[in-house]
Amino acid sequence: MKIGISRNTDGIDGAAELIRCAAQCGFGGIQFKTNQLRAWHFDASMLDQLGVGARALGRGGVVFHPNSDPATWPEVNDSVMRFVTAAGGEHVCYCFCPQADKGHTYDSIARQLTEAGKLYADRGIGFSFHNHTGSMMGTQEEILRLCDKLDPAVCGLTFDSAHAAACGIVDLDAAIEAMRSHINNVHLKDLNDAGKFCPLGQGKLALGGVVTALQRIDFQHWLIVDEESAGVGCGEACDISMNFIKAHGWSGAANG
């Protein structure tokens, strides 16, 4: 299991701070977000301005929010592909929120995911969709319904713990077991009693069980701390996240 982090930043200084803090805390990669890619005009040479280690951390890949209408994805596929390939990224996650009342069906979504996934598979880059509140991929039944229409070698699942819990998935460990054949990326995130994202271990979710469940199934892909806590500085967020993961049995051996 490889451990990375993902966090929104503001400007070059913010991105450089994330690179520095992630490296100091021992994260093996950063999964860059949409606002970062757009700010850099999808130009991976920007990583060279972010300090020593930025290129190495780029292996965590990208989580990208395309338009919720998959028919528009060809407009951005090439840009995302250009960035992740040049950055040496190992995974691309598309996070989008299609809704049935907008005319989307599981068949049409699966077709577009498969078309996009083949582009990345041809280059040896993992690809996934993201379970999300307010979408057709929120509950466990909905997620599995889409997974059943996908070849996991082409498009897997980024399992987000907080979005899963917010959509009523109570037993996260059991959900991981049920979806293990499709999970090829994980977003580890906590929720507080108000339903807001918070630092790992400071909320109500049993995330230690998620880490051990991934170890139990011999998960060999990226576990990404999707750090979206409000009011927590970058250094503190990275420290809390890595300390939590280590406290639940991760040794760091697979992060090289």
Buried (B, 14 or more C-beta within 10 A) or exposed (E): BBBBBBBBBEEEEBBBBBBBBBBEBEBBBBBBBBEBBEBBEBBBEBBEEBBEBBBBBBBBBBBBBBEBBBEEBEEBBEBBBBBBBBBBBBBBBBBBBBEEEEEBEBEBBBBBBBBBBBBBBEEEBBBBBBBBBEBBBBBBEBBBBBBEBBBBEBBBBBBBBBBBBBBEBEBBBEBBEBBBEBBBBBBBBBBBEEEEBBBBBEBEBBBBBBBBBBBEEEBEBBBBBBBBBEEBEBBEBBBBBBEBBBEBEBEBEBBE
